[in-house]
Structure formats: structure tokens, C-alpha cells
Amino acid sequence: MTQLGFCVKELLGGLDWWKRDGHKTEGNNATSGAEISYGC
């Protein structure tokens, strides 16, 4: 995927850990229309 130009992250612990660490997901405190940076 990275060779195709996509920003890729490995989610150790899955989506549960992603949310627990405070990262936003669609429909969970995400501001509609705002750009969200994930550090890629």
C-alpha cells in the first residue's frame, strides 16, 4: 500500500487500542469537514 502512495499504520491492539489512545474515528468526536492529521 505504501508503494501505491497510501499512508499506512499498523494498528497494534486493533481499533480498541486506537480509540483508547485518544485517536479519533468517524462518528466519534470527529468534526465534520475538518482535516484530521494522523502523523503520517
C-alpha distance matrix in Angstrom:
0.0 3.8 5.4 5.2 6.7 5.6 7.8 7.1 10.3 11.8 14.8 17.5 20.3 18.3 19.1 22.8 22.3 20.0 23.0 25.6 24.3 25.0 21.6 22.0 20.7 21.6 25.2 25.9 27.5 24.8 26.8 26.3 25.3 24.7 21.6 20.2 18.6 16.6 16.8 13.4
3.8 0.0 3.8 5.3 5.0 4.9 6.2 6.4 9.7 11.8 15.1 17.7 20.9 19.4 20.2 23.6 22.6 20.2 23.3 25.7 23.8 24.5 21.2 21.9 21.3 22.5 26.2 26.6 27.7 25.0 26.7 26.6 25.3 24.2 20.8 19.4 17.1 15.2 14.7 11.0
5.4 3.8 0.0 3.8 5.4 7.3 9.6 10.2 13.5 15.3 18.7 21.2 24.4 22.8 23.8 27.3 26.3 24.0 27.1 29.4 27.6 28.3 25.0 25.6 24.8 25.7 29.5 30.0 31.1 28.3 29.8 29.4 27.8 26.9 23.5 22.5 20.3 18.7 18.0 14.2
5.2 5.3 3.8 0.0 3.8 5.8 9.2 10.5 14.2 16.3 19.3 22.2 25.1 23.1 23.5 27.1 26.6 24.0 26.7 29.5 27.9 28.1 24.6 24.6 23.5 23.9 27.6 28.6 29.7 26.6 27.9 27.1 25.4 24.9 21.7 21.2 19.5 18.4 18.3 14.6
6.7 5.0 5.4 3.8 0.0 3.8 6.6 9.1 12.8 15.6 18.5 21.5 24.5 22.5 22.6 26.1 25.3 22.4 25.1 27.8 25.9 25.8 22.3 22.3 21.7 22.2 25.9 26.7 27.4 24.3 25.3 24.7 22.8 22.0 18.6 18.1 16.3 15.4 15.1 11.4
5.6 4.9 7.3 5.8 3.8 0.0 3.8 6.0 9.7 12.7 15.2 18.4 21.1 19.0 18.8 22.4 21.8 18.8 21.4 24.2 22.5 22.5 18.9 18.9 18.1 18.7 22.5 23.2 24.1 21.1 22.5 22.1 20.6 19.8 16.5 15.5 13.9 12.7 13.0 9.5
7.8 6.2 9.6 9.2 6.6 3.8 0.0 3.8 6.9 10.4 12.8 16.0 18.7 16.9 16.8 20.1 19.0 16.0 18.7 21.3 19.2 19.3 15.8 16.3 16.1 17.3 21.1 21.2 21.9 19.2 20.8 21.0 19.7 18.3 14.9 13.2 11.0 9.3 9.4 5.9
7.1 6.4 10.2 10.5 9.1 6.0 3.8 0.0 3.8 6.8 9.5 12.6 15.4 13.7 14.2 17.6 16.4 13.9 17.0 19.3 17.6 18.3 15.0 15.9 15.5 17.2 20.9 20.8 22.0 19.7 21.9 22.3 21.7 20.3 17.1 14.9 12.8 10.0 10.4 7.6
10.3 9.7 13.5 14.2 12.8 9.7 6.9 3.8 0.0 3.8 6.1 9.1 12.0 10.8 11.5 14.6 13.0 10.7 14.2 16.1 14.3 15.5 12.6 14.3 14.2 16.6 20.1 19.3 20.6 18.9 21.5 22.5 22.4 20.7 17.8 14.8 12.7 9.2 9.6 8.0
11.8 11.8 15.3 16.3 15.6 12.7 10.4 6.8 3.8 0.0 3.8 6.0 9.2 8.5 10.4 13.1 11.5 10.3 14.0 15.4 14.1 16.1 13.8 15.8 15.5 18.2 21.3 20.3 22.1 20.8 23.9 25.0 25.3 23.7 21.0 17.9 15.9 12.3 12.7 11.6
14.8 15.1 18.7 19.3 18.5 15.2 12.8 9.5 6.1 3.8 0.0 3.8 6.0 4.9 6.8 9.3 7.9 7.0 10.6 12.0 11.3 13.4 11.5 13.5 13.2 16.2 18.9 17.6 19.6 18.9 22.3 23.6 24.5 22.9 20.7 17.4 16.0 12.3 13.5 13.3
17.5 17.7 21.2 22.2 21.5 18.4 16.0 12.6 9.1 6.0 3.8 0.0 3.8 5.4 8.4 9.5 7.4 8.3 11.8 12.0 11.5 14.4 13.4 16.0 16.0 19.2 21.6 19.9 21.9 21.7 25.1 26.8 27.8 26.1 24.0 20.4 18.8 15.1 15.8 15.9
20.3 20.9 24.4 25.1 24.5 21.1 18.7 15.4 12.0 9.2 6.0 3.8 0.0 3.8 6.8 6.6 5.2 7.5 10.1 9.9 10.6 13.5 13.2 15.5 15.3 18.5 20.4 18.5 20.8 21.1 24.8 26.6 28.1 26.5 24.9 21.3 20.3 16.8 18.1 18.6
18.3 19.4 22.8 23.1 22.5 19.0 16.9 13.7 10.8 8.5 4.9 5.4 3.8 0.0 3.8 5.4 5.7 6.5 9.0 10.2 11.1 13.2 12.0 13.6 12.7 15.5 17.5 16.2 18.8 18.8 22.5 23.9 25.4 24.2 22.7 19.4 18.8 15.4 17.4 17.6
19.1 20.2 23.8 23.5 22.6 18.8 16.8 14.2 11.5 10.4 6.8 8.4 6.8 3.8 0.0 3.8 5.5 4.8 6.2 8.5 9.8 10.9 9.6 10.4 9.2 12.0 13.8 12.4 15.2 15.3 19.1 20.5 22.3 21.2 20.1 16.9 16.9 14.0 16.6 17.2
22.8 23.6 27.3 27.1 26.1 22.4 20.1 17.6 14.6 13.1 9.3 9.5 6.6 5.4 3.8 0.0 3.8 5.4 5.3 6.1 8.7 10.2 10.2 11.4 10.8 13.8 14.8 12.7 15.4 16.4 20.2 22.0 24.2 23.0 22.3 18.9 19.0 16.2 18.7 19.8
22.3 22.6 26.3 26.6 25.3 21.8 19.0 16.4 13.0 11.5 7.9 7.4 5.2 5.7 5.5 3.8 0.0 3.8 5.4 4.8 6.0 8.7 9.0 11.5 11.9 15.4 16.8 14.3 16.2 17.1 20.8 23.0 24.8 23.1 21.9 18.3 17.7 14.6 16.4 17.9
20.0 20.2 24.0 24.0 22.4 18.8 16.0 13.9 10.7 10.3 7.0 8.3 7.5 6.5 4.8 5.4 3.8 0.0 3.8 5.6 5.4 6.8 5.7 8.1 8.8 12.4 14.3 12.0 13.7 14.0 17.5 19.6 21.3 19.4 18.1 14.5 14.0 11.0 13.3 14.7
23.0 23.3 27.1 26.7 25.1 21.4 18.7 17.0 14.2 14.0 10.6 11.8 10.1 9.0 6.2 5.3 5.4 3.8 0.0 3.8 5.4 5.2 5.3 6.7 7.4 10.9 11.9 9.1 10.8 12.0 15.6 18.0 20.2 18.5 18.0 14.6 14.9 12.7 15.4 17.3
25.6 25.7 29.4 29.5 27.8 24.2 21.3 19.3 16.1 15.4 12.0 12.0 9.9 10.2 8.5 6.1 4.8 5.6 3.8 0.0 3.8 5.3 7.4 9.7 11.1 14.6 15.2 11.9 13.2 14.9 18.4 21.1 23.3 21.4 20.8 17.3 17.3 14.9 17.0 19.2
24.3 23.8 27.6 27.9 25.9 22.5 19.2 17.6 14.3 14.1 11.3 11.5 10.6 11.1 9.8 8.7 6.0 5.4 5.4 3.8 0.0 3.8 5.8 9.2 11.5 15.2 16.4 13.2 13.7 14.8 18.0 20.9 22.6 20.2 19.2 15.4 14.8 12.3 13.8 16.4
25.0 24.5 28.3 28.1 25.8 22.5 19.3 18.3 15.5 16.1 13.4 14.4 13.5 13.2 10.9 10.2 8.7 6.8 5.2 5.3 3.8 0.0 3.8 6.4 9.4 12.8 13.7 10.3 10.2 11.5 14.5 17.6 19.5 17.0 16.4 12.9 13.0 11.3 13.5 16.3
21.6 21.2 25.0 24.6 22.3 18.9 15.8 15.0 12.6 13.8 11.5 13.4 13.2 12.0 9.6 10.2 9.0 5.7 5.3 7.4 5.8 3.8 0.0 3.8 6.7 10.3 12.0 9.4 9.6 9.6 12.7 15.4 16.9 14.6 13.5 9.9 9.9 8.1 10.9 13.3
22.0 21.9 25.6 24.6 22.3 18.9 16.3 15.9 14.3 15.8 13.5 16.0 15.5 13.6 10.4 11.4 11.5 8.1 6.7 9.7 9.2 6.4 3.8 0.0 3.8 6.8 8.5 6.2 6.5 6.0 9.4 11.9 13.7 11.9 11.5 8.4 9.8 9.1 12.5 14.6
20.7 21.3 24.8 23.5 21.7 18.1 16.1 15.5 14.2 15.5 13.2 16.0 15.3 12.7 9.2 10.8 11.9 8.8 7.4 11.1 11.5 9.4 6.7 3.8 0.0 3.8 6.2 5.3 7.3 6.3 10.0 11.3 13.4 12.6 12.4 9.8 11.7 10.8 14.5 15.8
21.6 22.5 25.7 23.9 22.2 18.7 17.3 17.2 16.6 18.2 16.2 19.2 18.5 15.5 12.0 13.8 15.4 12.4 10.9 14.6 15.2 12.8 10.3 6.8 3.8 0.0 3.8 5.5 7.5 5.7 8.6 8.9 11.2 11.4 11.9 10.5 13.2 13.1 16.9 17.7
25.2 26.2 29.5 27.6 25.9 22.5 21.1 20.9 20.1 21.3 18.9 21.6 20.4 17.5 13.8 14.8 16.8 14.3 11.9 15.2 16.4 13.7 12.0 8.5 6.2 3.8 0.0 3.8 6.2 5.9 8.5 8.9 12.1 12.7 14.2 13.0 16.0 16.2 19.9 21.2
25.9 26.6 30.0 28.6 26.7 23.2 21.2 20.8 19.3 20.3 17.6 19.9 18.5 16.2 12.4 12.7 14.3 12.0 9.1 11.9 13.2 10.3 9.4 6.2 5.3 5.5 3.8 0.0 3.8 5.5 8.8 10.6 13.8 13.4 14.6 12.7 15.2 15.0 18.6 20.4
27.5 27.7 31.1 29.7 27.4 24.1 21.9 22.0 20.6 22.1 19.6 21.9 20.8 18.8 15.2 15.4 16.2 13.7 10.8 13.2 13.7 10.2 9.6 6.5 7.3 7.5 6.2 3.8 0.0 3.8 6.3 9.2 12.3 11.2 12.9 11.3 14.1 14.7 18.0 20.3
24.8 25.0 28.3 26.6 24.3 21.1 19.2 19.7 18.9 20.8 18.9 21.7 21.1 18.8 15.3 16.4 17.1 14.0 12.0 14.9 14.8 11.5 9.6 6.0 6.3 5.7 5.9 5.5 3.8 0.0 3.8 6.3 8.9 7.9 9.4 8.2 11.5 12.5 16.1 17.9
26.8 26.7 29.8 27.9 25.3 22.5 20.8 21.9 21.5 23.9 22.3 25.1 24.8 22.5 19.1 20.2 20.8 17.5 15.6 18.4 18.0 14.5 12.7 9.4 10.0 8.6 8.5 8.8 6.3 3.8 0.0 3.8 6.3 5.5 8.4 8.6 12.3 14.3 17.5 19.4
26.3 26.6 29.4 27.1 24.7 22.1 21.0 22.3 22.5 25.0 23.6 26.8 26.6 23.9 20.5 22.0 23.0 19.6 18.0 21.1 20.9 17.6 15.4 11.9 11.3 8.9 8.9 10.6 9.2 6.3 3.8 0.0 3.8 5.6 8.7 10.0 13.8 16.0 19.3 20.5
25.3 25.3 27.8 25.4 22.8 20.6 19.7 21.7 22.4 25.3 24.5 27.8 28.1 25.4 22.3 24.2 24.8 21.3 20.2 23.3 22.6 19.5 16.9 13.7 13.4 11.2 12.1 13.8 12.3 8.9 6.3 3.8 0.0 3.8 6.6 9.3 12.8 15.6 18.5 19.3
24.7 24.2 26.9 24.9 22.0 19.8 18.3 20.3 20.7 23.7 22.9 26.1 26.5 24.2 21.2 23.0 23.1 19.4 18.5 21.4 20.2 17.0 14.6 11.9 12.6 11.4 12.7 13.4 11.2 7.9 5.5 5.6 3.8 0.0 3.8 6.3 9.8 12.8 15.5 16.8
21.6 20.8 23.5 21.7 18.6 16.5 14.9 17.1 17.8 21.0 20.7 24.0 24.9 22.7 20.1 22.3 21.9 18.1 18.0 20.8 19.2 16.4 13.5 11.5 12.4 11.9 14.2 14.6 12.9 9.4 8.4 8.7 6.6 3.8 0.0 3.8 6.6 9.9 12.2 13.2
20.2 19.4 22.5 21.2 18.1 15.5 13.2 14.9 14.8 17.9 17.4 20.4 21.3 19.4 16.9 18.9 18.3 14.5 14.6 17.3 15.4 12.9 9.9 8.4 9.8 10.5 13.0 12.7 11.3 8.2 8.6 10.0 9.3 6.3 3.8 0.0 3.8 6.6 9.4 10.9
18.6 17.1 20.3 19.5 16.3 13.9 11.0 12.8 12.7 15.9 16.0 18.8 20.3 18.8 16.9 19.0 17.7 14.0 14.9 17.3 14.8 13.0 9.9 9.8 11.7 13.2 16.0 15.2 14.1 11.5 12.3 13.8 12.8 9.8 6.6 3.8 0.0 3.8 5.7 7.5
16.6 15.2 18.7 18.4 15.4 12.7 9.3 10.0 9.2 12.3 12.3 15.1 16.8 15.4 14.0 16.2 14.6 11.0 12.7 14.9 12.3 11.3 8.1 9.1 10.8 13.1 16.2 15.0 14.7 12.5 14.3 16.0 15.6 12.8 9.9 6.6 3.8 0.0 3.8 5.7
16.8 14.7 18.0 18.3 15.1 13.0 9.4 10.4 9.6 12.7 13.5 15.8 18.1 17.4 16.6 18.7 16.4 13.3 15.4 17.0 13.8 13.5 10.9 12.5 14.5 16.9 19.9 18.6 18.0 16.1 17.5 19.3 18.5 15.5 12.2 9.4 5.7 3.8 0.0 3.8
13.4 11.0 14.2 14.6 11.4 9.5 5.9 7.6 8.0 11.6 13.3 15.9 18.6 17.6 17.2 19.8 17.9 14.7 17.3 19.2 16.4 16.3 13.3 14.6 15.8 17.7 21.2 20.4 20.3 17.9 19.4 20.5 19.3 16.8 13.2 10.9 7.5 5.7 3.8 0.0
